[in-house]
């Protein structure tokens, strides 16, 4: 169809306008939309829109001529507030009542209610069920979405909405309607706990971050949700519970205490969990004041299959104690995992995203962690877990950008890593790990000396057979040590990395006999033993497995002054370096042992 306005003068005999008008005539007559755009770009009513306006005008005329009690066969009335609805008697002829507002007309509350004839037991929850003064029950008629203001929420940033929010969430979980926050700042002054049972879910939806704000002034926890049946096995256990939140800001005036959103699950190992979703959710201090945030923004206990899409945690400049997101499990039997993050933003705090005890599976795409002490912290505890995928991202933290401990079978690919520290710093810190790939990252230090590491590998996990570790094609610059590998780190294949302005390209121990390095510097403290007493003496310095042949260059520096050492490549091998040692004065050498430092470099084929 040709629905792009042509903007040619009226009348027009252009065939293109004839074609356009034909399409538009069909749209004006048959479209369910109330308006359409003509060929000059003007918005006009469709037949559907004209009918809707006529129906609305007819209703307005009827209401103007009646109190409402005689409309629709005497079954419809209009009142101003929920208090007016409570005051209506069940003996009145109106079975349906439209309420114009909660406390006043047009305050966002109210809506259509129907009389529940014969109902004498339903409790008044302040929103979807209203009990009249004569015991009559009035039920809100809705299409699956109920707003917080329909439960009495004020949302002016000052009034205490705690009780209204609690009732609203409890009803949403038991009745499975979408809990619509609406525009405003809804204050809670105490922790609000919502517990789900059986096959229940809760979906909280706002109008966008910064528009729909849940303002926590509790001095402790904000919102806790008990999700005891968050695994998807039919006809088994306590049922299936689920949680989602979208387009909402959770702000606080707390002084770095409490949990913003606290999800308490009951994941059972080996059973797939019902999914949990956060989309466009912001956790922040109310006015970005220093020292104002939660202890943990989003806390997950025994949860699995949690999806985070474009969440943001603004923990406040100078905050070094808070966690943005923290997930953990309490035992192996209910160990959770499978956490998925897409475009998360973590600013400041002790840890941006922290994944702890018994958690398996962390998958991140393009995270941003700036100003955090540690950006990503994945440490499952005493039990080694598998599975991490970190793709892309932007990091500029103050101590460590990414920390991984006791994890195997993972990859870190294509990220931008910057050093935002004033002291010791490690961009990617791998501890007790195995079977991993770190490739294609850009790692830029700040020239902070040997205390600054591009990639550091310490220890080895014995899971997954103890091998298959690749560090390749990374661009590492201005770090004290580009790649630092301990003697206990096991096999590492290093190749294709670029080291620019690093004090040491690769630092690896002399007792490592397995790794393969493409471009490498080797440094080790050694002992030089002289035995002949002559004016020069050949000494062999052992190294193990650092090169595929004799290093291209090597240097032996004896701690005592007055000695010179000449490297002899032709007599050296991949495991032994030959040096000719003499005094600078030409005098005879002492028969003694002295401390020394050996440095060597080789570009392998």
Helices and strands as residue ranges (DSSP letters): H 15-30, E 35-37, E 43-45, H 47-64, G 72-74, E 76-79, H 82-87, E 96-99, E 111-115, E 129-131, E 137-140, E 145-147, G 148-151, E 156-160, H 162-175, E 178-180, E 184-188, E 192-196, E 200-205, E 212-216, E 223-227, E 241-252, E 259-264, E 276-285, E 296-301, E 304-309, E 312-314, E 323-328, G 332-334, E 337-342, E 345-347, E 351-355, E 360-365, E 368-370, E 374-379, E 385-391, E 394-397, E 400-405, E 407-413, E 416-419, E 425-439, E 442-444, G 449-451, E 452-460, G 463-466, E 470-472, E 475-477, E 481-485, E 493-495, E 498-500, E 504-508, E 516-517, E 519-530, E 536-542, E 553-558, E 563-567, G 569-571, E 576-583, E 592-603
